[in-house]
Amino acid sequence: MNDPALVNIVRALSVVCVGLTVLALLVVGYAYVVRTDNDRLKMIVEEIRLSASPSEIPAVERREETYHLPLAAQVEVPRPQTLEEERPAFFLESFDYRRLIDYSTEVLEEGNPFGISVVDELTAFKLCVESGERNYIITRIEDYYAVLFLGESPLEGLFSSRVAYGVQLVTHTFLEGVAGQASRLRSAGYPAFIYRSETDDGRIFYTVQLGGFPDSSTAREYSDYLDVREVESITGWNIAGRYVRRLR
C-alpha cells in the first residue's frame, strides 16, 4: 500500500463511489417527492369529487332552435282548357274590355280547333259570354274586336275564320317560366295568353302571345304600335325580337 500510484487509484475510486452514492440518494429523494405530490393531488381531487353532489352541479341548458325556411312565392300556373270540360259561365252587366280579358283563355294548346270573328262591341260581348269563361280570347282592333273562341261559334249565322295570328313575345320550355308575367300583362289590360306547342321530336314549348288577330298585317300593325317600354317594365323581358306567329 506504500505504492503512490496504487494509493491514487484507491482515492479516485473512493471519490467515484461517494459521487455515485450521492447521485443515487438525490434520485431516490426526487422520486419520493414526486410520488408524495401525486398522492396529495389525488387526495384533493377525491375530496372535491366526494363533496360535490349531482344536485349542486348546474345543468347545462340545451337549446334546440328550429329554423323555418321561407316558402318560395307560389305562382298559380294555368293549364290548357280542353273542349271536353264544362265551361263555367260568368256574368257582366255591360261590356268591359279589361274584365273580359280577365275571363279569357290563359293557355291555348296547339291543335285545339278554334274560330275567330271580327265584330262590333255588342256582338263581341255576346260572343265572349256565350263562349264561356276561359274559352275565348278578345283583342281590340280600333273600333272593333277580334274574338277567338274554342270549338264552334256559340252564335248562329256569325262568319268566322279558322286562321289567326298572335304577336309572340318570348319562348320558354316550362310553363312556370312565363305564367307569372303573362298574368301581370293580363292584369294590365293586355290580351296576353300562353300558347303551348309541341315539335315533331316531342319537345314542348310555351310562348307568350299578345292578341288573336284575323290576319298577319293586323297583328304586325299591333306589334309596331305596342308600348314596348311598358311591356318590358311589366315582364322584365327584352321583346325587341317579337314577331307575328300563326296560331294553329
C-alpha positions in Angstrom: 0.0 0.0 0.0 3.1 2.2 0.1 3.0 2.5 -3.7 1.9 6.1 -4.5 0.2 5.1 -7.8 -2.0 2.5 -6.1 -2.9 5.0 -3.4 -4.1 7.4 -6.0 -6.2 4.8 -7.7 -7.9 3.9 -4.5 -8.5 7.5 -3.7 -10.1 8.1 -7.2 -12.3 5.0 -6.8 -13.4 6.2 -3.4 -14.4 9.6 -4.8 -16.3 7.9 -7.6 -18.2 5.7 -5.2 -19.1 8.6 -3.0 -20.3 10.6 -6.0 -22.5 7.7 -7.2 -23.9 7.3 -3.8 -24.8 10.9 -3.5 -26.4 10.8 -7.0 -28.4 7.8 -6.1 -29.6 9.5 -2.9 -30.7 12.5 -4.9 -32.6 10.4 -7.5 -34.4 8.5 -4.7 -35.2 11.7 -2.9 -36.6 13.3 -6.0 -38.8 10.3 -6.8 -40.1 10.3 -3.2 -41.1 14.0 -3.5 -42.8 13.5 -6.8 -44.7 10.5 -5.5 -45.8 12.4 -2.4 -47.1 15.3 -4.5 -49.0 12.9 -6.8 -50.6 11.3 -3.7 -51.6 14.7 -2.3 -53.1 15.8 -5.6 -55.2 12.5 -5.8 -56.5 13.1 -2.3 -57.5 16.6 -3.2 -59.3 15.6 -6.3 -61.1 12.7 -4.5 -62.2 15.1 -1.7 -63.6 17.5 -4.3 -65.5 14.7 -6.1 -67.0 13.3 -2.9 -68.0 16.7 -1.6 -69.8 17.7 -4.8 -73.3 16.2 -5.2 -75.1 15.9 -8.6 -77.8 18.4 -7.4 -75.1 21.0 -6.9 -73.8 20.7 -10.4 -75.7 23.2 -12.7 -77.4 21.6 -15.6 -76.4 22.9 -19.0 -79.5 24.2 -20.8 -79.8 22.6 -24.2 -81.4 24.9 -26.6 -82.9 23.4 -29.8 -83.7 26.1 -32.4 -85.9 25.3 -35.2 -85.3 27.1 -38.5 -88.2 27.6 -40.8 -87.1 28.1 -44.4 -89.2 30.7 -46.2 -91.6 29.2 -48.8 -91.0 30.2 -52.4 -93.5 32.6 -53.8 -96.4 30.5 -55.2 -97.4 31.3 -58.7 -100.7 29.9 -59.8 -99.9 28.1 -63.0 -102.8 28.0 -65.6 -103.5 24.9 -67.6 -104.8 24.4 -71.1 -108.6 24.4 -71.5 -110.0 21.3 -73.2 -113.2 21.1 -75.2 -114.5 18.2 -73.1 -114.6 20.3 -69.9 -117.7 22.3 -68.9 -117.2 26.0 -69.5 -118.2 27.9 -66.4 -120.4 30.8 -67.2 -119.7 34.3 -66.0 -121.8 37.4 -65.7 -121.0 41.0 -66.6 -123.7 43.7 -66.6 -122.1 45.5 -69.5 -119.2 45.4 -71.9 -115.9 45.8 -70.1 -112.8 45.1 -72.2 -110.4 44.6 -69.3 -112.8 42.4 -67.3 -113.4 40.3 -70.4 -109.6 39.8 -70.7 -109.6 38.6 -67.1 -112.1 35.9 -68.0 -110.4 34.9 -71.3 -108.3 31.9 -72.1 -105.0 31.7 -70.2 -103.4 28.7 -72.1 -104.2 27.9 -75.8 -103.0 24.5 -76.9 -101.8 24.0 -80.4 -104.2 21.8 -82.3 -107.4 22.8 -80.5 -110.0 23.8 -83.1 -111.0 27.4 -82.9 -112.6 30.2 -84.9 -112.1 33.9 -85.0 -114.6 36.7 -85.8 -114.1 40.4 -86.0 -117.3 42.1 -84.7 -118.7 45.2 -83.0 -118.7 45.8 -79.3 -122.2 44.3 -78.6 -121.6 41.2 -80.6 -118.2 40.7 -79.1 -119.8 40.9 -75.6 -122.4 38.3 -76.5 -119.8 36.0 -78.1 -117.5 36.1 -75.1 -120.3 35.4 -72.6 -121.8 32.7 -74.7 -118.4 31.0 -75.3 -117.9 30.8 -71.5 -115.1 31.6 -69.1 -111.6 30.6 -70.3 -113.0 29.7 -73.7 -112.1 32.8 -75.8 -109.5 35.5 -76.5 -110.6 39.1 -77.1 -108.5 41.7 -78.8 -109.4 45.3 -79.6 -108.8 46.4 -83.2 -109.6 50.1 -83.5 -113.4 50.3 -83.2 -113.9 46.5 -83.5 -113.0 43.4 -81.6 -111.5 40.2 -82.7 -112.9 37.3 -80.7 -111.1 33.9 -80.9 -113.3 31.2 -79.5 -112.6 27.5 -78.9 -114.7 25.0 -80.8 -117.7 26.1 -82.8 -119.2 29.6 -82.6 -122.0 29.8 -80.0 -123.8 32.5 -82.1 -125.5 31.1 -85.2 -125.0 32.8 -88.6 -121.8 34.5 -87.5 -119.0 34.5 -90.0 -115.7 33.1 -88.6 -112.3 32.1 -89.9 -110.0 29.2 -88.9 -106.9 31.3 -89.4 -105.5 33.5 -86.6 -102.2 35.2 -85.7 -100.6 36.4 -82.5 -97.6 38.6 -81.5 -95.1 36.3 -79.9 -93.0 37.9 -77.1 -90.9 35.1 -75.6 -90.5 31.3 -75.6 -89.9 29.0 -72.6 -89.6 25.3 -72.0 -91.5 25.4 -68.7 -95.0 26.8 -68.2 -93.9 28.2 -64.8 -91.3 30.3 -66.5 -93.9 32.5 -68.2 -97.1 32.1 -66.2 -96.4 35.0 -63.8 -95.5 37.5 -66.5 -98.5 36.6 -68.7 -100.8 37.1 -65.7 -99.3 40.5 -65.0 -99.8 41.5 -68.6 -103.5 40.5 -68.4 -103.9 42.5 -65.2 -102.5 45.5 -67.0 -105.1 45.2 -69.8 -103.0 43.3 -72.4 -104.7 40.4 -74.3 -101.9 38.0 -73.3 -102.1 34.2 -73.3 -99.7 31.3 -73.3 -99.5 29.2 -76.5 -98.5 25.6 -75.9 -96.9 23.8 -78.9 -95.1 20.5 -79.5 -92.4 19.8 -82.1 -92.1 16.7 -84.2 -89.5 15.3 -81.9 -91.7 15.7 -78.8 -90.3 18.9 -77.3 -92.8 21.2 -75.7 -92.6 25.0 -75.8 -94.6 27.7 -74.0 -94.8 31.1 -75.8 -96.5 34.2 -74.6 -98.7 35.8 -77.3 -100.4 39.1 -77.4 -103.8 39.1 -79.0 -105.6 37.0 -81.5 -105.8 38.6 -85.0 -107.6 37.6 -88.2 -104.5 38.3 -90.4 -100.8 38.9 -90.2 -100.9 42.5 -91.3 -103.2 43.5 -88.4 -101.0 41.6 -86.0 -97.9 43.3 -87.3 -99.5 46.8 -87.0 -100.4 46.0 -83.4 -96.8 45.0 -82.8 -95.5 48.2 -84.3 -97.6 50.4 -82.1 -97.1 48.3 -79.0 -95.8 50.2 -75.9 -92.6 48.2 -75.7 -91.2 50.1 -72.7 -94.3 49.4 -70.6 -94.4 45.7 -71.6 -90.8 45.2 -70.8 -91.3 47.0 -67.4 -94.2 44.7 -66.6 -92.4 41.5 -67.5 -88.7 42.2 -67.2 -88.3 40.8 -70.7 -86.5 42.2 -73.7 -89.1 41.9 -76.5 -87.1 43.5 -79.3 -87.2 40.2 -81.1 -91.0 39.8 -81.0 -92.7 38.7 -84.2 -96.0 37.7 -85.7 -96.9 34.0 -85.5 -99.7 32.0 -86.9 -101.8 30.1 -84.4 -102.7 26.5 -85.4 
